[in-house]
Amino acid sequence: MPAALVRRATPADALRLAELRFVFRSDFGEVTEAREAFVARASAWVRARLAVAESDARWLCWVAERDGAVVGNVWLQLLEKLPNPLAEPELHGYVTNFYVVPEARSGGLGTALLDELLAEARRRELDRIVLWPTARSRALYARHGFATTDGILELRPR
Ligand SMILES: CC(C)(COP(=O)(O)OP(=O)(O)OC[C@H]1O[C@@H](n2cnc3c(N)ncnc32)[C@H](O)[C@@H]1OP(=O)(O)O)[C@@H](O)C(=O)NCCC(=O)NCCS
């Protein structure tokens, strides 16, 4: 077995993915939900999304494994556009929850995860792919062709 690999996630990864989600998001502010409750809620959410048949799936996830353990993940949400009479793709993509545990960083796993996601995005002929980067991850996204644009307006209604 290779030491590191990237593969599509399955419902069997739900618990580990929920644990990683908790660790990832806990870095961004004050946690208001107990870890155990969050992991139960998030793993049910993940399991349900990853159990959807491939043809209907709206959430796709890739995991990075090192020595048999899942140490990272990235998600792609497929966003439906309205039917279009032009020769224009009818799905956008939203990239989220891109995370590799600190001990496994800077060894290329993040790049490998993003490469797999973008290969799938090309295969599905997505129209546009959007994401909100952290400051430090901008260079990695830029290396994969992402660029800032003045074509998007954002409002946080809360
Ligand atoms: C972003 C992340 C998934 C990349 O994983 P990785 O396995 O380290 O990626 P690679 O080894 O393929 O590439 C390394 C690149 O990741 C970026 N990176 C490194 N450490 C990072 C960190 N702590 N946070 C964000 N990006 C980081 C850098 O661009 C780095 O390349 P550079 O130093 O030459 O600029 C990982 O660093 C991470 O989980 N960071 C914290 C969470 C995060 O910021 N996620 C992005 C949300 S938009």
The ligand as a Tripos MOL2 file, in Angstrom:
@<TRIPOS>MOLECULE
LIG
   48    50     1     0     0
SMALL
NO_CHARGES

@<TRIPOS>ATOM
      1 C1         -4.4400   24.4820    2.7710 C.3       1 LIG1
      2 C2         -3.9950   23.0480    3.1100 C.3       1 LIG1
      3 C3         -5.1670   22.0910    2.9540 C.3       1 LIG1
      4 C4         -2.8940   22.6500    2.1170 C.3       1 LIG1
      5 O1         -2.4530   21.3500    2.4240 O.3       1 LIG1
      6 P1         -0.9420   20.9040    2.2620 P.3       1 LIG1
      7 O2         -0.8930   19.4210    2.2900 O.co2     1 LIG1
      8 O3         -0.0920   21.6540    3.2160 O.co2     1 LIG1
      9 O4         -0.6380   21.4290    0.7610 O.3       1 LIG1
     10 P2          0.6420   21.2340   -0.1590 P.3       1 LIG1
     11 O5          1.7580   20.5830    0.5860 O.co2     1 LIG1
     12 O6          0.2110   20.5900   -1.4100 O.co2     1 LIG1
     13 O7          0.9780   22.7280   -0.5200 O.3       1 LIG1
     14 C5          1.5600   23.5680    0.4060 C.3       1 LIG1
     15 C6          0.9420   24.9410    0.2400 C.3       1 LIG1
     16 O8         -0.2320   25.0510    1.0510 O.3       1 LIG1
     17 C7         -0.3340   26.3780    1.5550 C.3       1 LIG1
     18 N1         -0.2670   26.2960    3.0260 N.ar      1 LIG1
     19 C8          0.7330   25.8220    3.7950 C.ar      1 LIG1
     20 N2          0.4100   25.9130    5.0920 N.ar      1 LIG1
     21 C9         -0.8280   26.4630    5.1480 C.ar      1 LIG1
     22 C10        -1.7000   26.8130    6.2080 C.ar      1 LIG1
     23 N3         -1.3750   26.6160    7.4750 N.pl3     1 LIG1
     24 N4         -2.8850   27.3390    5.8920 N.ar      1 LIG1
     25 C11        -3.2570   27.5290    4.6150 C.ar      1 LIG1
     26 N5         -2.4470   27.2200    3.5640 N.ar      1 LIG1
     27 C12        -1.2380   26.7020    3.8280 C.ar      1 LIG1
     28 C13         0.8340   27.1560    1.0040 C.3       1 LIG1
     29 O9          0.3990   27.7750   -0.1980 O.3       1 LIG1
     30 C14         1.8370   26.0610    0.6930 C.3       1 LIG1
     31 O10         2.6830   26.3500   -0.3450 O.3       1 LIG1
     32 P3          3.7590   27.5310   -0.2580 P.3       1 LIG1
     33 O11         4.2740   27.4880    1.1570 O.co2     1 LIG1
     34 O12         4.7480   27.1840   -1.2920 O.co2     1 LIG1
     35 O13         2.9620   28.7650   -0.5780 O.co2     1 LIG1
     36 C15        -3.4310   22.9610    4.5450 C.3       1 LIG1
     37 O14        -2.3100   23.7990    4.6460 O.3       1 LIG1
     38 C16        -4.4270   23.3370    5.6170 C.2       1 LIG1
     39 O15        -5.2040   22.5040    6.0340 O.2       1 LIG1
     40 N6         -4.3970   24.5990    6.0840 N.am      1 LIG1
     41 C17        -5.2840   25.0500    7.1400 C.3       1 LIG1
     42 C18        -6.7210   25.1390    6.6680 C.3       1 LIG1
     43 C19        -6.8980   26.1050    5.5230 C.2       1 LIG1
     44 O16        -6.4500   27.2270    5.5560 O.2       1 LIG1
     45 N7         -7.5950   25.6430    4.4820 N.am      1 LIG1
     46 C20        -7.9220   26.4340    3.3150 C.3       1 LIG1
     47 C21        -9.2760   27.0210    3.5490 C.3       1 LIG1
     48 S1         -9.7570   28.0860    2.2190 S.3       1 LIG1
@<TRIPOS>BOND
     1     1     2 1
     2     2     3 1
     3     2     4 1
     4     2    36 1
     5     4     5 1
     6     5     6 1
     7     6     7 2
     8     6     8 1
     9     6     9 1
    10     9    10 1
    11    10    11 2
    12    10    12 1
    13    10    13 1
    14    13    14 1
    15    14    15 1
    16    15    16 1
    17    15    30 1
    18    16    17 1
    19    17    18 1
    20    17    28 1
    21    18    19 ar
    22    18    27 ar
    23    19    20 ar
    24    20    21 ar
    25    21    22 ar
    26    21    27 ar
    27    22    23 1
    28    22    24 ar
    29    24    25 ar
    30    25    26 ar
    31    26    27 ar
    32    28    29 1
    33    28    30 1
    34    30    31 1
    35    31    32 1
    36    32    33 2
    37    32    34 1
    38    32    35 1
    39    36    37 1
    40    36    38 1
    41    38    39 2
    42    38    40 1
    43    40    41 1
    44    41    42 1
    45    42    43 1
    46    43    44 2
    47    43    45 1
    48    45    46 1
    49    46    47 1
    50    47    48 1
@<TRIPOS>SUBSTRUCTURE
     1 LIG1         1 GROUP 0 **** ****
